[in-house]
Amino acid sequence: MMSKPDPKEASDFLAANPGIVQIQAFLTDPSGVARGKVLRPEELVPAYRDARPLPCSIESLDILGADVLETGLVWEEGDSDRPCYPVAGTLTHAPWNEVPTAQLILQSFERDGSPTPADPRHALARCVSSLQALGFTPVVAIELEFYLIDRKSLRKGKPMPAVAPNGFRPSDLQAYLMQDLEDFSGFLNDVFAGTKKMGLPARTLISEYAPGQFEIVLAHCADAMRAADDAVLYKRLVKGVADAHGYVATFMAKPYADYSGSGMHVHVSLADETSGNLFAGAGELTPSLRHAIGGLEQTMAESMAIFAPNANSYRRFRKNSYAPLAPAWAVDNRSVPLRVTAGKPETRHLEHRVCGADANPYVALAVVLAAIAEGIENRIEPSAPVVGDGYGQKEATLPMNWWRALEVARGSDFLKRRLGDGFTNIFLTIKEAECDRFFAAVSDLDFDWYLRNS
């Protein structure tokens, strides 16, 4: 039921930050887009106490912000308001703004106090609760890769890597290149300063396997809801700081055909009252880890529409691309979608490598945790571990295009049971409408391929 935050959090924040001019209050729609309002300081405490109204159609919008009437959330509801309460603990700074600005995450409720079915944060809460009912606490970290794009190149219609302040534009793969980190140190230092001001647990920074591609790791968290909130806030920070530096940061799955895509890797383990890590061990897989892998493998195909929610998402999935083509697992092997980490036994966890960086963190994490619960509850056994090249050993069986992934997801009993009928139907209805609109458009490639050759 409705969760009301303590208004003291708001009053304490304003007292500690008297210079704040505005507060960006937003919720995340099913596609992962932040939508909301800008409040003035005098409106913050009342928002905590009485909620802020937002139209129910906000959860019916496609990636471009257009109503998807088929969701039933527009005219059938008279586009009526729903009370949206701040999420406790998410009131923080938005340090990239010139005007002193705060921000907070909202979640939507029905007028009777029940969770709004279409709010993706509630879908995650449902899956976390399922694991907690089994006696487990998920411990989660989310890694997000992103590209820095040259803003001028976007205006010309051909995205290119950003030019560093020293005048150099990265143009080679150069994985883990320290020079790239130095060239863009001004931007990266401001991102780290922002994470500190916002209370985000930023850790390792690396230059990824493409020019202008970076990744900053967020630390493991024993609060899965908070881990997803942090991922959402982190994406806003990266985009905001990039804009302040004259760049465009994108979490698009595949901005360049010739370079690697950007993934969202979910690191997860389970704890209970007796152990801080039920996946820990140096030899055989523990029962909980074994069954978690089994559940993730069994449900991977029907979950692809969640992990890869857009047309562009499917351009990541190619052989030898570090993106998977078939359910599989291995120990310390990045050619498979489920990687059991090496290292000290007590640090063992599972790295889920399927999602694109364009996936909604709430929904993607919800499905990962749901699959783990499915595996443990039903004692699902995993396949044999891959040794060596997973691409050469496993036939591609995952849906490799958007419309097929949506068809498989539409027939999934697993998604309906775990995410809820309401959310699953609304999410897929939005994405089916987007898919239809996307492929109805005539692109430049259509003319290049077919205008004179047909």
PyMOL commands that set and color helices and strands:
alter all, ss='L'
color gray80, all
select helices_A, chain A and resi 7-16+41-50+56-60+69-71+75-77+120-133+151-155+178-183+185-198+224-244+287-307+311-315+345-347+361-378+390-393+402-410+413-419+421-440+444-450
alter helices_A, ss='H'
color red, helices_A
select strands_A, chain A and resi 22-28+34-39+52-55+81-86+92-93+101-108+137-150+202-207+213-218+247-250+264-271+329-331+338-340+350-352
alter strands_A, ss='S'
color yellow, strands_A
deselect
rebuild
show_as cartoon
